[in-house]
Every structure is written in structure tokens, then in C-alpha cells.
Amino acid sequence: MNVKSLRRGITVVGATLVSAVLLASCAGGETTVEAPTALAPEPIVEAALEPIVADVNFALYPGYLDIITTNVFDIFTTANPDSSVVGIEGPASQTYAQLLASPVGSPNVHGGMMNDTLSWSGVNDGMWQQMTVESVPNLGTVPESLRNDAGVPWGFNAFGITYNPDKIDKIDSWEDLYDPALKGRVAMWPGYFDAYLMAAVAAGASETEIEVGIEAWAKAKDNIGMWITSVADLHQAIDAGEIWAAPDWLGTAVRDANAGMNLAFSIPKEGAALNTYQLVVADGITPEETRAMVSMVDLSLAEQNQNAAFEQLFLTPANGTVKVDASLATIRGLEGYGFTAQEAEERFYALDYEWVGRNTEMIKKLIENRLQ
């Protein structure tokens, strides 16, 4: 089922590519969502290849401005000199709140980066325009099983387990974190839920039966020696041997291991949680603004940006035709992983983030009541 654009009841039909020059540069999830009752717009469709004239604000995660400016914004504005792009860095939660509160027809952000849970919340809140392979040709390079109806994937991260290799030989399963030998040596996230979802999966349940995962952790509660909210703090604690293992993101683990920290990483046998870095286009913007945003979404999936995101952020490319130099991202415990979309299909577990978005408060309360 296609994503519906419902927030303001506005149908916006835009263009896909910025010029024939950009067309020449282009290569080229099965979750369903029941949308609220409202009229859905037509998908964004391709119009004449005319230069775009638009001034847009593009939301970015903190630290991503230089990469996206060089590999997306500059290419777009060179092809469309009468357009301008402002990259606005901030957490996805901040961007989402600003969009939700923005006046009808004049959002302060026209789209950009969004995380899994909030991209699905945006579907339910009717905040995004629909994008397809017809409007974003490079979306065709993303393996179909890794696509979803909440945005356009442009990169993948694995949420697995980082550990100190001097303290632990290897980690094979999410359930290894319950080992009594790890009493007081595991760090957990109170506000990020993937580890509890994967605990349910490891127990043979669905991730939507998160109570199973939280109960498993309640039995191993003594192993939790630290509640964390910062990747930097976590990696320092693991490197120092204060914490021996914790659920964590592959990209930042590789970054800090390459910087000299004593870190190893495991993709457990049940899978690492698939974290999709989404791109969205806001509903209610003008056709020219839509053309600009969709063109930059397409550029984000082009080989130049995909390689840069791997080399600087250690994200697995969403573009399945891109082959990166995996030797740039060595980390113990993960020898042989090639950072390809095909490997993400095979080794990452696609969680139901639409369900997570609808049940966030319930999950928080379960964690507080049973584990904290």
C-alpha cells in the first residue's frame, strides 16, 4: 500500500530530476500502513526537465552538513543556479516537532533526514509526500526488501552489540548479554528500544511482543551496570573496561575503533536491528520546492554520496550497485563484512517501527517499571 499524504489535504505534483545533466548521473519493506481516512494525493511525478527555481531548507542529522553539502547540495545548485539550499542540522525529534507545528503551506523545513520511528509517525500524521521509483530513479537501486513506505532509504546502520575484546572473546547472540559473568558490566539505553525488541525476537517471539524481551532483561537486571544516553560515554566506558558490552550502532563503533579505541562488534545470529536512514519530503510545499527536494533525494542515492557516507560515517550504502572499500572500516569481531546492501538484507532484522511509533509511551513505561 502506498504512503498517503494526509496532513493538510493538499495534492502537490512535482518534478523528479533537475536537468538532463543530473538524469545522466542517476543509476538505474513490505510493511503496509493503514492511513487515516482522508484523500490521498497523486504520487510525485516527473515533469519537464526545466531548471528549478526554489529556496529550500533541508534537515540534516548533526555532523552531516559537510558531506551532504559537497555531494548533494553543491551538485544541485550548480545545475540550478537560481535555487538555494540551507542545511539545518538537528536531531530528528526536533525536526519532526518543528514540521508538526509549522503553519499550513509554509514549513520552516521542506524535508530531509528522518529516523525509522519518526518517519512512520509522519505517515500516520500525514506529513510526507509520496515518492516512488518514477520520481526518484535511484530508488530502483535499493533492494526491494529494504524499501519501505515511510520515506526513501539512503543508508543503513546496524544496531548490534559493541564489546571489549579483552574482556569477551566473542558474542554470538543477543541472549549472551544475560550471562551471569557480565553482572554489572552491560550498559543499556533507556530511551532507545531496539535491544528490547531484539530480545523478544531472540526469545522466539515477535518484536511487537516486547513484554517478552523486557521480561528477559528483568531476569538479567543485575547485569545492567550503566544506563546510557551518549555513544561517546558508552565507548569510553567500554574502552576503559568499565563496561564490557552494550547494544550499539555499527557506524560509530567502527569510527571510534579506527580512532584507536578497544572496541569489537557483533552482528548476532538473530540479526542486528536494521536502522534505515530515511529521506522525506514535507507535504504542503510548492511544486518547485517539491522538485528541488526530490532531486536532492535522488542525488543522495547516487554513487558519489553513497561512497562519501561510507567513508566518513561508515554507513552501509542503500544503493545496491555501490561497492565500497570495506578495508576502511575494520573492527574486530566483524571480519568479512563488506558493507553492502545485499549483506544488510541477509544479516539485519527489519523491525516494525510503525508499531514502535504507536507504542512509544507504553514501551517507556515497561522499561521504567521493570528495569529501572
C-alpha atoms as one frame of an Amber mdcrd trajectory, in Angstrom:
protein
   0.000   0.000   0.000   1.367   3.429  -0.866   2.014   6.064   1.743  -0.739
   8.650   1.854  -0.134  12.373   2.161  -2.861  13.491   4.539  -1.657  16.215
   6.805  -3.166  19.208   5.070  -5.264  17.604   2.363  -3.069  19.200  -0.318
  -2.109  17.460  -3.544   1.336  18.504  -4.763   2.621  17.297  -8.109   6.318
  17.944  -8.664   9.230  17.051 -10.871  11.869  14.443 -10.263  15.179  15.499
 -11.724  16.784  18.860 -12.075  18.205  18.653 -15.585  19.364  16.261 -18.266
  22.809  16.520 -16.704  21.504  15.124 -13.441  19.489  12.466 -15.241  22.655
  11.174 -16.837  24.244  10.837 -13.406  21.474   8.646 -11.963  21.855   4.897
 -11.589  19.382   2.856 -12.878   9.773  -3.392   3.020   6.893  -4.807   2.534
   5.235  -3.284   5.572   1.796  -1.787   4.974   0.233   1.153   6.740  -3.445
   1.824   7.220  -3.778   5.561   6.737  -6.399   7.747   8.416  -9.473   8.494
   6.335  -8.639  11.355   4.023  -7.990  11.963   0.372  -4.510  10.931  -0.739
  -2.563  12.907  -3.341  -1.162  11.526  -6.506   2.473  10.399  -6.321   5.119
  12.934  -7.191   5.549  12.565 -10.951   8.151  13.599 -13.456   7.624  16.914
 -15.260   9.601  18.746 -17.921  13.332  18.904 -17.316  13.464  22.626 -16.715
  15.821  24.394 -14.307  14.409  24.572 -10.806  13.893  27.877  -9.045  13.345
  27.301  -5.331  14.797  28.164  -1.950  14.558  25.222   0.439  15.663  24.171
   3.910  16.938  20.597   4.157  17.018  18.882   7.563  20.224  17.009   8.430
  21.459  14.945  11.340  24.155  16.704  13.395  27.567  16.319  11.777  26.293
  15.577   8.274  26.373  19.084   6.791  29.775  18.921   5.073  29.139  15.540
   3.446  25.718  16.438   2.078  26.772  19.935   1.033  29.643  18.611  -1.080
  27.916  15.587  -2.569  24.313  16.742  -2.896  23.660  20.459  -2.354  26.564
  21.756  -4.453  25.707  19.467  -7.365  22.077  20.526  -7.233  22.758  24.275
  -7.082  25.363  24.065  -9.860  22.688  22.574 -12.126  20.087  25.057 -10.818
  21.899  28.347 -10.114  18.673  30.202  -9.309  17.949  27.840  -6.433  19.410
  27.794  -2.942  19.615  25.185  -0.203  20.149  25.691   3.526  21.157  22.615
   5.510  19.691  22.703   9.026  21.340  20.326  11.473  19.460  18.901  14.427
  18.072  15.674  15.881  15.172  14.078  14.028  12.878  14.671  17.016  13.487
  18.418  16.766  12.858  18.489  13.017   9.677  16.470  13.418   8.296  18.744
  16.127   9.006  21.819  14.001   7.253  20.315  10.983   4.260  19.214  13.036
   3.839  22.711  14.442   4.540  24.629  11.227   1.860  26.826   9.616  -0.114
  25.352   6.741   1.761  25.822   3.460   4.916  27.335   4.984   7.016  24.764
   6.841  10.368  26.006   8.095  11.897  22.733   6.856  10.950  21.264   3.481
  12.085  17.729   4.305  15.329  15.843   4.733  16.620  13.218   7.144  14.329
  11.309   9.488  14.757   8.192  11.625  12.749   4.977  11.355  10.210   5.580
  14.096   9.504   9.223  13.293   9.269   8.598   9.562   6.434   6.147  10.305
   4.881   8.624  12.742   4.913  11.108   9.869   2.923   8.663   7.760   0.283
   8.420  10.460   0.294  12.214  10.914   0.002  12.783   7.152   3.222  14.781
   6.916   5.042  13.370   3.883   4.601  13.358   0.142   4.707  10.036  -1.643
   7.884   9.155  -3.572   8.301   6.277  -5.992  10.891   4.888  -8.406   9.274
   7.075 -11.064  10.034  10.242  -9.111  13.321   9.034  -7.565  15.019   6.837
 -10.200  17.911   5.911  -7.904  15.403   4.312  -5.534  15.452   1.483  -8.065
  18.979   0.622  -6.914  17.783  -0.150  -3.369  16.886  -3.833  -2.911  13.110
  -4.116  -2.745  13.094  -5.847   0.637  14.936  -2.864   2.133  12.492  -0.245
   0.846   9.569   0.951   2.919   6.527   3.190   2.644   7.711   5.806   5.132
  10.431   7.515   3.091  13.375   6.863   0.790  16.239   4.866   2.357  19.624
   6.422   1.636  21.820   4.490   4.098  21.710   1.669   6.638  23.228   1.205
  10.059  23.303  -1.949  12.157  22.242  -1.873  15.798  24.153  -4.826  17.206
  26.480  -5.286  20.156  29.765  -3.497  20.845  32.112  -5.164  23.332  35.612
  -5.003  24.786  37.597  -7.809  23.093  39.973  -8.059  26.063  37.047  -8.954
  28.317  34.865 -11.025  25.963  36.110 -13.418  23.274  33.002 -13.159  21.105
  29.266 -12.559  21.203  27.009 -14.795  19.125  23.506 -13.948  20.354  21.515
 -11.163  21.964  20.963 -13.622  24.811  24.714 -13.686  25.534  24.181 -10.374
  27.326  22.285 -12.278  30.059  25.385 -14.290  31.039  25.867 -14.001  34.845
  29.577 -13.402  34.184  28.532  -9.969  32.888  26.975  -8.856  36.180  27.253
  -5.061  36.334  29.150  -4.962  33.029  26.389  -4.317  30.466  25.145  -0.863
  29.517  21.598  -0.333  28.244  19.639   2.509  26.629  16.523   3.723  28.479
  15.124   5.680  25.529  16.141   3.572  22.549  14.202   0.350  22.256  15.857
  -1.898  19.656  17.698  -4.057  22.208  14.421  -4.948  23.941  12.728  -5.637
  20.615  15.595  -7.921  19.585  15.461  -9.624  22.992  11.880 -10.603  22.156
  12.995 -11.890  18.749  15.833 -13.881  20.349  13.264 -15.494  22.677  11.274
 -16.680  19.666   8.564 -14.027  19.878   7.635 -11.161  17.574   9.207  -7.802
  18.288   5.701  -6.477  18.913   5.613  -8.808  21.918   8.154  -6.549  23.557
   6.993  -7.612  27.018   8.808 -10.907  26.346  12.081  -9.081  25.715  11.724
  -6.785  28.710  10.904  -9.728  30.981  14.041 -11.490  29.740  16.013  -8.418
  30.733  14.208  -8.224  34.082  15.631 -11.662  34.896  19.123 -10.421  33.955
  18.665  -6.991  35.518  21.762  -7.370  37.687  23.886  -7.321  34.531  22.918
  -3.705  33.838  25.704  -1.627  35.306  25.036   1.613  33.465  22.137   3.416
  31.794  23.455   5.397  28.862  22.260   8.220  26.638  25.523   9.037  24.841
  27.534   6.987  22.348  30.685   8.866  23.341  30.212   7.982  27.026  29.460
   4.377  26.141  32.560   3.893  24.024  34.772   5.488  26.652  33.369   3.100
  29.278  33.890   0.031  27.053  37.375   1.138  26.039  38.311   1.588  29.718
  36.912  -1.830  30.654  34.273  -0.389  32.980  31.545  -1.729  30.712  32.199
  -4.908  28.759  29.296  -4.963  26.286  26.287  -2.953  25.155  23.784  -2.676
  22.313  25.217  -0.116  19.918  25.448   1.199  16.353  27.983  -0.222  13.928
  28.880   3.063  12.240  30.023   4.898  15.367  31.680   1.748  16.743  33.813
   1.494  13.592  34.591   5.198  13.744  35.888   5.010  17.301  37.689   1.693
  16.751  39.502   3.292  13.816  40.427   6.139  16.163  42.155   3.672  18.472
  39.506   2.608  20.979  39.500  -1.012  22.135  36.154  -1.996  20.608  34.770
  -5.035  18.815  31.351  -5.516  17.230  28.916  -8.391  16.790  26.013  -8.885
  14.412  24.199 -11.534  16.497  22.848 -14.696  14.894  19.280 -13.364  15.284
  20.366 -10.314  13.296  21.321  -6.756  14.067  18.397  -4.346  14.046  18.179
  -2.635  10.664  18.327   1.129  11.148  17.242   2.882   7.967  18.367   6.451
   7.384  15.287   7.893   5.682  14.729  10.927   3.481  11.307  12.557   3.426
   9.655  15.458   1.576   7.151  17.541   3.520   3.568  17.857   2.404   2.153
  21.316   1.702   5.186  22.814  -0.051   5.080  24.332  -3.553   5.619  22.298
  -6.738   9.019  23.938  -7.317  10.096  23.245  -3.738   8.957  19.673  -4.219
  11.041  19.356  -7.395  14.085  20.657  -5.545  13.708  18.302  -2.606  13.002
  15.217  -4.725  16.008  15.970  -6.933  18.261  16.060  -3.872  16.729  12.864
  -2.514  17.725  11.217  -5.788  21.239  12.656  -5.609  21.612  11.280  -2.097
  21.393   7.772  -3.552  23.930   8.453  -6.296  27.298   6.693  -6.054  29.265
   9.820  -5.087  27.228  10.499  -1.951  26.890   6.812  -1.065  30.671   6.368
  -1.078  31.202   9.532   0.948  28.653   8.416   3.577  30.501   5.123   3.955
  33.991   6.601   4.048  33.115   9.280   6.600  30.179   7.817   8.557  30.624
   4.063   7.935  27.032   3.676   6.804  26.132   0.694   4.640  25.054   2.097
   1.232  21.380   1.744   0.355  22.317   1.734  -3.328  22.796  -1.940  -4.109
  25.119  -1.255  -7.035  27.715   0.532  -4.887  30.741  -1.481  -3.731  32.824
   0.260  -1.092  36.329  -0.411   0.174  35.407  -2.300   3.344  39.050  -2.307
   4.460  38.482   1.299   5.546  36.065   0.078   8.225  37.847  -2.725  10.034
  36.716  -3.658  13.533  37.354  -6.843  15.466  34.513  -9.329  15.556  33.189
  -8.301  12.156  35.831  -9.594   9.792  34.466 -10.255   6.327  31.505  -7.889
   6.437  31.549  -5.944   3.170  29.136  -3.077   3.943  26.781  -3.808   1.049
  23.024  -3.509   0.788  22.861  -7.203  -0.053  24.554  -8.107   3.240  22.170
  -5.818   5.078  19.319  -7.844   3.558  20.853 -11.065   4.824  22.140 -10.084
   8.266  19.957  -7.234   9.546  16.497  -7.660  11.080  13.796  -5.241   9.902
  11.811  -4.247  12.969   8.261  -2.934  12.869   8.962   0.742  13.558   5.425
   1.738  12.630   4.302  -0.294  15.647   7.063   1.220  17.795   5.934   4.721
  16.903   2.382   3.953  18.005   3.503   2.334  21.267   6.404   4.501  22.416
   4.843   5.578  25.713   3.858   2.016  26.594   7.398   0.776  25.941   8.916
   3.568  28.053   6.670   2.679  30.970   7.546  -1.010  30.724  11.266  -0.194
  30.867  10.817   2.184  33.797   8.622  -0.190  35.763  10.510  -3.427  35.156
  14.147  -2.412  34.717  14.895   0.951  36.297
